Amino acid sequence: MKVIFKVSIFVFFILNIGYLGMCSVKNVNSRVCVFCETTTNICVYDYEKIFTDKERNMLSEIIKKYKELTKKEILVITTPSIGDFSDIQEYANNIGSTYSIDVKNENVVTLAISKKMRKIGIATSPRARKNITDQISLDIIREIMIPEIKQGFYYNGVRQGINEIIKKWNVKES
């Protein structure tokens, strides 16, 4: 299955080579793939349209400034559907892994949200996992994001979640 997936990504990439410079999330063989050129400045993909343009831009600015200072990347994706993935966590892991390979950065955290499905997942690359463990991710979702999101404040919940990710990620790696 993994070989078929990798071949599908390669074929899709070759067929769409003319679109470099743009960043998109595609569904290939029921698997989501992210293709980005490393110079792209997009880090918030709001496919569910839960943010205003201003909110999306403000989140992007926080993430871009953090990336400039640390080379660590945060990717935010909202989606109404996760396709054939078993859960939002698997979806976030797949996007994060593909994105990490594409931009050649092993320091990536992916935050996936589905308002329609009422699900949130945070996936970390192996290097990021040194500071952002699964338990920390779960705590960020439960204690920081969900209380805001339950009140309908998606932007506040995501912004506070990103700020907490940054805070935890800035702890000196041992």
C-alpha positions in Angstrom: 0.0 0.0 0.0 2.8 2.4 0.9 4.5 1.7 -2.4 1.3 2.5 -4.4 0.9 5.7 -2.4 4.5 6.8 -3.1 4.1 6.0 -6.8 0.8 7.9 -6.8 2.5 10.9 -5.3 5.3 10.8 -7.8 3.0 10.4 -10.8 0.8 13.2 -9.6 3.8 15.5 -9.0 5.2 14.7 -12.5 1.8 15.4 -14.1 1.4 18.7 -12.2 5.0 20.0 -12.5 3.7 23.1 -14.3 2.0 24.2 -11.1 5.1 24.7 -9.0 5.0 27.8 -6.9 1.5 27.1 -5.8 0.7 25.0 -2.8 -2.2 22.6 -2.8 -3.7 19.7 -0.9 -4.8 17.0 -3.3 -6.7 13.7 -2.9 -4.7 11.0 -4.7 -6.1 7.4 -4.5 -8.1 8.5 -1.4 -5.0 9.8 0.3 -4.3 13.5 0.8 -1.0 14.8 -0.6 0.5 18.2 -0.1 2.7 19.7 -2.8 4.5 22.9 -2.1 7.4 24.8 -3.4 9.6 25.8 -0.5 9.2 29.5 -1.3 5.5 29.5 -0.8 4.2 31.6 2.0 0.9 29.7 2.5 0.6 28.0 5.8 -3.1 28.2 6.5 -5.3 26.2 4.1 -8.9 27.0 5.0 -10.8 24.6 2.8 -13.8 24.7 5.2 -13.9 28.6 5.2 -14.1 28.9 9.0 -11.8 32.0 9.0 -12.2 35.4 7.6 -9.5 36.6 5.2 -8.2 38.8 8.0 -8.1 36.0 10.5 -6.4 33.6 8.0 -3.8 36.4 7.3 -3.2 37.0 11.0 -2.6 33.3 11.7 -0.3 33.1 8.7 1.7 36.1 10.0 2.2 34.4 13.4 3.4 31.2 11.7 5.6 33.0 9.1 7.4 35.0 11.7 8.0 31.9 13.8 9.4 30.1 10.8 11.7 33.0 9.9 13.1 32.9 13.5 13.4 29.2 14.0 13.0 27.3 10.6 10.2 25.4 12.4 7.0 25.1 10.4 3.4 25.0 11.4 0.7 24.0 8.9 -3.0 24.6 9.6 -5.6 22.9 7.5 -9.4 23.0 7.8 -11.4 20.4 5.9 -15.0 19.3 5.7 -13.8 15.7 4.9 -10.9 13.4 5.6 -11.6 11.1 2.7 -10.8 7.4 3.4 -8.6 8.1 6.4 -9.7 6.4 9.6 -9.5 9.6 11.7 -8.4 13.2 11.6 -5.1 12.3 13.3 -4.1 9.9 10.5 -5.2 12.7 8.0 -2.9 15.2 9.8 0.0 12.8 10.0 -0.3 12.1 6.3 -0.4 15.8 5.3 2.5 16.6 7.7 4.7 13.8 6.5 4.1 14.6 2.8 4.6 18.3 3.4 7.8 17.7 5.5 9.3 15.6 2.6 8.2 18.2 0.0 9.8 21.2 1.7 12.7 19.2 3.1 12.1 20.2 6.7 11.9 17.7 9.5 10.6 20.2 11.9 6.8 20.5 11.1 3.7 20.5 13.2 0.4 20.0 11.3 -2.9 21.2 12.8 -6.0 19.7 11.1 -9.5 20.8 11.9 -12.9 19.7 10.6 -15.7 21.9 11.8 -18.2 19.7 10.0 -16.9 16.5 11.6 -16.1 18.2 14.9 -12.6 16.9 15.0 -9.1 18.3 15.6 -5.8 16.6 15.2 -2.2 17.8 15.8 0.6 15.8 14.0 4.3 16.3 14.7 7.3 15.3 12.6 9.8 13.1 14.5 12.0 16.0 15.2 9.2 18.2 16.5 7.9 15.4 18.6 10.9 15.9 21.0 9.1 18.9 22.4 5.5 18.5 21.2 4.6 15.0 22.4 1.3 13.3 21.8 0.2 14.2 25.3 1.1 17.8 24.9 -0.8 17.9 21.6 -3.9 16.3 23.3 -3.6 18.8 26.2 -3.5 21.8 23.7 -6.6 20.5 21.9 -8.6 19.7 25.1 -7.6 22.6 27.4 -6.9 25.4 25.0 -8.6 25.0 21.7 -11.9 23.1 22.4 -13.2 25.6 25.0 -12.9 28.5 22.5 -14.2 26.4 19.6 -17.2 25.2 21.6 -18.2 28.8 21.9 -17.8 29.3 18.1 -14.5 31.1 18.4 -12.5 29.1 15.9 -9.9 31.8 15.2 -9.3 32.3 19.0 -9.0 28.6 19.6 -6.6 28.1 16.7 -4.5 31.2 17.5 -4.2 30.1 21.2 -3.4 26.6 20.1 -0.6 27.9 17.7 0.7 30.1 20.5 0.9 27.2 22.9 2.6 25.0 20.3 5.2 27.7 19.8 5.7 28.1 23.6 6.2 24.3 24.0 8.3 24.0 20.9 10.6 26.8 22.2 11.7 24.7 25.2 15.3 23.8 24.7 15.7 20.4 23.2 17.7 17.9 25.3 
